[in-house]
């Protein structure tokens, strides 16, 4: 029996060394630098060149004593124009139609384009937002923005400056 114990004492370390060496193998350690707390994050690549956005504002005045006033803002970029119409002094809750017309507020004119309606709230205010292709509205002719109530009665209007300078 003594020879079996001696054999085990010599074989056991010989068998364990390869197992320990095999267990130590694996992925190589990550050698990429780890950013410290004061290091700025890496810059994200720019996928596209961004164009500047600019804004034009058109004052909307009451028509025939309606008391409705407001502002239409055109937010332009290279591809789109977002029209935001904000109104105050609306006489009732409900929808008010908004259109861009050819001509000017004093003379009126045919409709070039309908914008999304303004939803009048109980407090007399309302807002509409419409997004258009940048070339949807021509800039070489006089134009105006008109807001109408039920029965196509104009309640507010504003000439669009720079569109034929009406």
C-alpha positions as CSV (number, residue, x, y, z in Angstrom):
1,X,0.0,0.0,0.0
2,X,2.9,2.2,0.7
3,X,3.8,2.3,-3.0
4,X,0.2,3.4,-4.0
5,X,0.4,6.4,-1.6
6,X,3.8,7.4,-2.9
7,X,2.5,7.1,-6.5
8,X,-0.5,9.3,-5.7
9,X,1.7,11.9,-4.0
10,X,3.8,12.1,-7.2
11,X,1.0,11.9,-9.8
12,X,-1.3,14.4,-8.2
13,X,0.9,17.5,-8.6
14,X,1.8,16.3,-12.1
15,X,-1.9,16.2,-13.0
16,X,-2.8,19.5,-11.3
17,X,-0.2,21.7,-13.1
18,X,-1.7,21.3,-16.6
19,X,-5.2,21.9,-15.2
20,X,-4.2,25.1,-13.5
21,X,-2.3,26.2,-16.7
22,X,-5.4,25.4,-18.8
23,X,-7.7,27.4,-16.5
24,X,-5.4,30.4,-16.7
25,X,-5.9,30.6,-20.5
26,X,-8.6,32.9,-21.9
27,X,-9.1,36.2,-23.6
28,X,-6.2,38.6,-23.7
29,X,-6.5,41.4,-21.2
30,X,-8.1,44.7,-22.5
31,X,-5.3,47.1,-23.1
32,X,-7.4,50.1,-24.4
33,X,-7.0,53.1,-22.2
34,X,-9.8,53.8,-19.8
35,X,-10.9,57.4,-19.7
36,X,-10.4,59.1,-16.4
37,X,-13.0,61.2,-14.6
38,X,-11.7,64.4,-16.1
39,X,-11.3,63.1,-19.7
40,X,-13.9,64.4,-22.2
41,X,-16.0,61.8,-24.0
42,X,-15.0,60.9,-27.5
43,X,-16.5,63.0,-30.2
44,X,-19.3,61.5,-32.2
45,X,-18.8,61.4,-35.9
46,X,-20.9,63.9,-37.9
47,X,-23.1,61.9,-40.3
48,X,-24.3,65.0,-42.1
49,X,-23.6,68.7,-42.3
50,X,-26.3,70.6,-40.5
51,X,-27.7,73.8,-42.0
52,X,-28.6,76.8,-39.9
53,X,-32.2,77.4,-39.1
54,X,-33.7,80.9,-39.3
55,X,-37.0,82.4,-38.2
56,X,-39.4,84.9,-39.7
57,X,-42.2,86.4,-37.7
58,X,-45.5,87.8,-39.1
59,X,-47.8,89.9,-36.9
60,X,-51.4,89.0,-37.2
61,X,-53.8,91.9,-36.6
62,X,-57.6,91.9,-35.9
63,X,-59.9,92.2,-38.9
64,X,-62.9,94.4,-38.6
65,X,-62.7,94.7,-34.8
66,X,-62.6,91.0,-34.1
67,X,-60.1,91.4,-31.2
68,X,-58.1,88.5,-32.5
69,X,-54.4,89.1,-32.6
70,X,-51.4,86.8,-32.8
71,X,-48.2,85.9,-34.5
72,X,-47.2,83.4,-37.3
73,X,-43.6,82.2,-37.1
74,X,-41.9,80.5,-40.1
75,X,-39.0,78.4,-39.0
76,X,-36.9,77.7,-42.1
77,X,-34.1,75.2,-42.7
78,X,-32.7,73.8,-46.0
79,X,-35.5,71.3,-46.5
80,X,-38.5,72.3,-44.4
81,X,-40.6,75.2,-43.2
82,X,-42.5,74.9,-40.0
83,X,-45.3,77.4,-39.6
84,X,-46.5,78.1,-36.0
85,X,-49.6,80.3,-35.6
86,X,-50.3,81.6,-32.1
87,X,-53.6,83.5,-31.5
88,X,-55.1,85.4,-28.6
89,X,-58.6,86.9,-28.2
90,X,-60.5,84.1,-29.9
91,X,-64.2,84.6,-29.2
92,X,-65.1,80.9,-28.9
93,X,-63.7,77.5,-28.5
94,X,-63.4,75.5,-31.7
95,X,-61.4,75.3,-35.0
96,X,-60.2,78.4,-36.9
97,X,-59.0,77.9,-40.4
98,X,-55.6,79.3,-41.5
99,X,-54.6,79.9,-45.0
100,X,-51.8,81.5,-47.0
101,X,-53.3,83.7,-49.8
102,X,-51.8,85.4,-52.8
103,X,-52.0,89.2,-52.5
104,X,-52.3,91.1,-49.3
105,X,-54.6,91.5,-46.3
106,X,-56.2,94.7,-47.6
107,X,-57.1,93.3,-51.1
108,X,-57.4,89.6,-50.3
109,X,-56.6,87.0,-52.9
110,X,-56.9,83.4,-53.8
111,X,-55.7,80.6,-51.5
112,X,-52.2,79.3,-52.1
113,X,-52.3,76.8,-49.3
114,X,-54.3,75.7,-46.3
115,X,-52.4,75.3,-43.0
116,X,-53.5,73.1,-40.1
117,X,-56.4,74.8,-38.2
118,X,-56.0,76.6,-34.9
119,X,-57.8,74.9,-32.0
120,X,-59.3,77.7,-29.9
121,X,-59.4,77.0,-26.2
122,X,-61.7,78.3,-23.4
123,X,-59.1,81.0,-22.4
124,X,-59.3,82.6,-25.9
125,X,-55.9,81.3,-27.1
126,X,-55.0,78.7,-29.7
127,X,-52.0,77.3,-31.7
128,X,-51.5,75.5,-35.0
129,X,-48.3,73.9,-36.3
130,X,-47.8,72.9,-40.0
131,X,-44.6,71.5,-41.6
132,X,-44.1,72.1,-45.3
133,X,-41.5,71.4,-47.9
134,X,-39.2,74.4,-48.2
135,X,-40.2,75.2,-51.7
136,X,-44.0,74.7,-51.1
137,X,-44.6,78.5,-50.8
138,X,-43.3,80.8,-53.5
139,X,-41.4,83.8,-52.3
140,X,-41.6,85.9,-55.5
141,X,-45.2,87.0,-55.1
142,X,-47.0,89.0,-52.4
143,X,-48.7,86.7,-49.8
144,X,-50.6,86.9,-46.5
145,X,-51.8,84.7,-43.7
146,X,-55.5,84.8,-42.9
147,X,-57.4,83.2,-40.0
148,X,-61.1,82.7,-40.4
149,X,-63.9,81.6,-38.1
150,X,-67.2,79.9,-38.9
151,X,-68.7,81.0,-42.2
152,X,-65.3,82.0,-43.6
153,X,-65.3,85.3,-41.8
154,X,-61.7,86.7,-41.4
155,X,-60.7,87.4,-37.8
156,X,-57.0,88.1,-38.2
157,X,-54.5,88.7,-41.0
158,X,-50.9,89.5,-41.6
159,X,-48.8,90.2,-44.7
160,X,-45.8,88.0,-45.3
161,X,-42.9,90.3,-45.7
162,X,-40.3,89.2,-48.2
163,X,-42.9,87.4,-50.3
164,X,-43.2,90.1,-53.0
165,X,-43.1,92.6,-50.2
166,X,-46.9,93.0,-50.0
